[in-house]
Structures are given as C-alpha cells and as structure tokens.
Amino acid sequence: MNDAQPTENIVDPSLEADVFSRNCSSREILQNVTSRWGLLALVALLDGELRFNALRRRVDGVSERMLSVTLQSLERDGYVRREMLQAIPPRVEYSLTEAGTQVAQRLSGLIELVEAQVDEVAGARAAYDGR
C-alpha cells in the first residue's frame, strides 16, 4: 500500500492565488461568494446578526434548502459565523466574520453600482432586443 497522496490534491502554500488558473482554489471561494445567494446573504448580514428565517425573508426568493447550503459554504470558507443560542426553542444566529465583513462591503459597492445602472441596462437591453 502506498501512503503517498496524489499530487493534484496537494496545495503548495508558496504559490500565489490566481483565480484565472484552472486549478486555483480561489475559484471555488469566488464562486461561493459571488453566487446569487452567497452575495445577497453576505450583504444582508452587513446590517448585523440575523436568525435564519429573518435572513431568508431579507433575501427574498431563496429557498430554505438553498439558503442553508449557501450559509454552510460561507461558514466553511470563514466568512459567516453560526452561533447556536441556548434558548427554548433553540435559536441560531448568523453573522459575518472579519473577513466576511471585508468581502460583503466590497460586494455592497457592486450592488450599489448595478442598482444605479438599472435604467441604463434596460435601455441597452431594449436596443439589443430591437436589432
């Protein structure tokens, strides 16, 4: 039996992250952060701690399952903190870590930029569709 690990599973800490590289682990992190629900959950948590159902109401349209999966990914990546509160019934609150706050603030700027361009984009879409 060979105890050597396959080389594709070994991460060399001396290598710089390069999201444009096919095998860079930053791609998976970026995918979790910039997915529709990941982005919205992170920015919603900028306002402070939220319980699961309050977060689900804030991120209108997300299913319970999808929000749960999204929060687990963001917690695994170190962006979201899940805290089980001793109460009856048990309560869970979600909040941002320091790293999560940094990412969410930048995503918030992107959201503001996109929202400011909605009319411009609608005009571009109409022009494109009219061709």
Secondary structure, 3 states (H helix, E strand, C coil): CCCCCCHHHCCCCCCCCCCCCCCCCHHHHHHHHHCHHHHHHHHHHHHCCEEHHHHHHHCCCCCHHHHHHHHHHHHHCCCEEEEEECCCCCEEEEEECHHHHHHHHHHHHHHHHHHHCHHHHHHHHHHHHCC
